[in-house]
């Protein structure tokens, strides 16, 4: 049995099979729609089937906290493993917002990754909100900013690029939309990865986002495929 790289920090040059990925996120809107767009992006570039990335939308409730999403993912994975379902990676998307259990959620995901020898677990946090990841498609933010200001800033970037359409939550095709108007997932990944590495702590700084890990994983496969095609041509 080939061991898959844990944590995805250093993906090998000779990549393993893409694997099967479960993505957990609250609701059916912003994060799930974004992942759906990245899934379509990966499918265009790679031999990835629709079942290779499954998005599990967990219905949010006012009484629930971030930690409930993580616990749901853990229990759901246990049930799937009992049914002998193939799972190589689990990605949990969550925001800080006003939740007090944000840091606890990260520690629980990290602990689950240590305890689960068969599956790689990834915390795809955003501090404070998902829009911090969107913002970094355009600029490397160095200081904390209220989550209320992100949308106006993002729309400012788009306006500078001649875009008449405004960013709003729950957009379909978000990744494609951002790249059309000068946004770069490669830059967002690079900047967020450095922020995470520089923090050297389980307490995630503001601004930061662990979504870079998911993007990095997909981008590495695309880069490897293009490199092989270039060598053959």
C-alpha positions in Angstrom: 0.0 0.0 0.0 1.4 3.4 -1.0 1.3 6.0 1.8 -0.2 9.3 0.8 1.6 12.5 1.8 0.2 13.7 5.1 -0.7 17.4 5.5 0.0 18.1 1.8 2.8 20.5 2.7 5.3 18.8 0.4 3.6 17.0 -2.4 6.1 14.8 -4.2 7.2 15.3 -7.8 5.9 11.9 -8.7 2.3 12.2 -7.6 0.1 9.5 -6.3 -3.4 8.8 -7.6 -5.7 11.8 -7.1 -7.7 9.9 -4.5 -11.2 10.4 -3.2 -12.0 13.5 -1.2 -14.8 14.5 1.1 -15.3 18.2 1.6 -17.4 19.3 4.6 -18.9 22.8 4.9 -21.9 24.4 6.5 -24.9 25.1 4.3 -25.2 25.0 0.6 -24.0 28.4 -0.3 -20.6 30.2 -0.3 -18.0 27.6 0.4 -19.7 24.6 -1.2 -20.3 26.6 -4.4 -16.7 27.7 -4.5 -15.5 24.1 -4.1 -17.9 23.1 -6.9 -16.2 25.6 -9.1 -12.7 24.3 -8.2 -14.0 20.8 -8.8 -15.1 21.8 -12.3 -11.7 23.5 -12.8 -9.9 20.3 -11.7 -12.1 18.2 -14.0 -11.2 20.3 -17.0 -7.5 20.0 -16.3 -7.3 16.5 -14.9 -8.8 13.0 -15.3 -11.0 13.6 -12.2 -14.5 12.1 -12.0 -17.4 13.8 -10.4 -17.2 11.3 -7.5 -13.5 12.0 -6.7 -14.5 15.2 -4.8 -17.8 14.9 -2.8 -19.1 18.0 -1.2 -21.0 17.3 2.0 -23.1 20.3 2.9 -24.0 20.3 6.6 -27.2 22.3 7.4 -26.3 25.1 9.7 -28.4 26.0 12.7 -28.2 29.0 15.1 -27.5 26.6 18.0 -24.6 25.0 16.2 -21.0 26.0 16.5 -17.9 25.4 14.4 -17.0 22.4 16.5 -20.3 20.7 15.6 -19.3 20.7 12.0 -16.1 19.0 12.8 -17.8 16.4 15.0 -20.3 15.8 12.2 -17.5 15.1 9.8 -15.8 12.7 12.2 -19.0 10.7 12.8 -19.9 10.7 9.1 -16.5 9.4 8.1 -16.7 6.6 10.7 -20.1 5.5 9.2 -18.6 5.6 5.6 -15.6 3.6 6.7 -17.8 0.9 8.2 -19.4 0.6 4.8 -15.9 0.2 3.3 -16.2 3.4 1.4 -12.9 4.7 -0.1 -11.8 8.0 1.4 -8.2 9.3 1.1 -8.7 12.9 2.3 -11.2 15.0 4.4 -11.3 18.8 4.1 -13.3 20.8 6.6 -14.2 24.3 5.5 -15.2 26.7 8.3 -15.0 30.4 9.3 -14.2 32.1 12.5 -17.0 34.7 12.4 -18.2 35.2 16.0 -17.6 31.5 17.1 -15.6 31.1 20.2 -14.6 27.5 19.4 -12.6 28.4 16.3 -9.2 27.3 17.7 -10.7 24.2 19.3 -12.0 23.1 15.9 -8.6 23.3 14.4 -7.1 21.3 17.3 -9.8 18.6 16.9 -9.2 18.3 13.1 -5.4 18.0 13.8 -5.9 15.4 16.5 -8.2 13.4 14.2 -5.5 13.4 11.5 -3.1 11.9 14.0 -5.5 9.2 15.1 -6.7 8.3 11.6 -3.9 6.3 9.8 -5.9 5.8 6.6 -7.1 9.3 5.9 -5.5 12.7 5.7 -7.5 15.4 7.5 -7.2 19.1 6.5 -8.5 22.2 8.3 -9.6 24.8 5.8 -10.3 27.6 8.2 -10.8 31.3 7.3 -10.1 34.0 9.9 -12.3 35.9 10.0 -14.4 34.9 7.0 -14.3 33.2 3.6 -13.8 36.6 1.9 -10.3 36.8 3.3 -9.4 34.0 0.9 -11.2 35.8 -2.0 -9.3 39.0 -1.1 -6.0 37.3 -1.5 -6.7 36.5 -5.1 -5.7 40.1 -5.6 -3.6 41.4 -2.8 -1.6 40.2 0.2 -3.3 41.6 3.3 -0.9 42.2 6.2 -3.1 43.4 9.0 -6.5 42.4 10.3 -9.6 44.0 8.8 -13.2 43.7 9.9 -15.1 41.1 7.9 -17.7 43.7 7.1 -15.2 45.5 4.9 -14.0 42.7 2.7 -16.7 42.7 0.1 -16.2 46.5 -0.6 -12.5 45.9 -1.0 -13.0 43.0 -3.3 -15.4 45.0 -5.4 -12.8 47.7 -5.6 -10.3 45.3 -7.1 -12.8 44.2 -9.6 -13.8 47.7 -10.6 -10.1 48.5 -11.2 -10.1 45.7 -13.7 -13.1 47.0 -15.5 -15.6 44.6 -14.1 -19.2 46.0 -13.8 -20.4 43.0 -11.8 -20.0 42.9 -8.1 -18.8 40.1 -5.9 -21.5 38.8 -3.5 -21.8 35.8 -1.3 -23.2 32.6 -2.8 -21.8 33.3 -6.3 -21.6 30.4 -8.7 -18.5 30.1 -10.8 -16.5 32.3 -8.3 -13.0 31.0 -9.1 -13.5 31.5 -12.8 -15.0 34.9 -12.3 -12.1 36.1 -10.1 -9.4 34.8 -12.5 -11.1 36.5 -15.5 -10.6 39.8 -13.8 -7.0 39.4 -12.8 -7.4 37.3 -9.6 -4.8 34.5 -9.0 -5.4 31.4 -7.0 -1.6 30.7 -7.3 -0.9 34.0 -5.5 -3.6 33.4 -2.9 -2.1 30.0 -2.2 1.5 31.3 -1.9 0.6 34.2 0.4 -1.7 32.1 2.7 0.8 29.3 2.9 3.5 31.7 4.1 1.2 33.3 6.7 0.5 29.8 8.1 4.1 28.8 8.1 5.2 32.0 9.7 2.6 31.8 12.5 4.1 28.5 13.8 1.0 28.0 16.0 -2.3 26.2 16.2 -3.9 29.6 16.9 -4.5 30.9 13.4 -3.8 34.6 12.8 -6.1 37.2 11.4 -5.9 37.3 8.4 -5.3 33.8 7.3 -7.0 30.8 5.6 -6.2 27.1 5.3 -8.1 26.9 2.0 -4.6 27.2 0.4 -4.0 23.5 1.2 -6.9 22.4 -1.0 -5.9 24.8 -3.8 -2.2 23.7 -3.5 -3.2 20.1 -3.8 -5.2 20.6 -7.0 -2.6 23.0 -8.5 0.2 20.5 -7.9 -1.5 17.8 -9.9 -2.2 20.3 -12.8 1.4 21.4 -12.8 2.6 17.9 -12.8 0.3 16.9 -15.7 1.4 19.9 -17.8 5.1 19.1 -17.1 4.6 15.6 -18.4 2.8 16.8 -21.5 5.6 19.3 -22.2 8.2 16.6 -22.0 6.3 14.4 -24.4 5.8 17.1 -27.0 
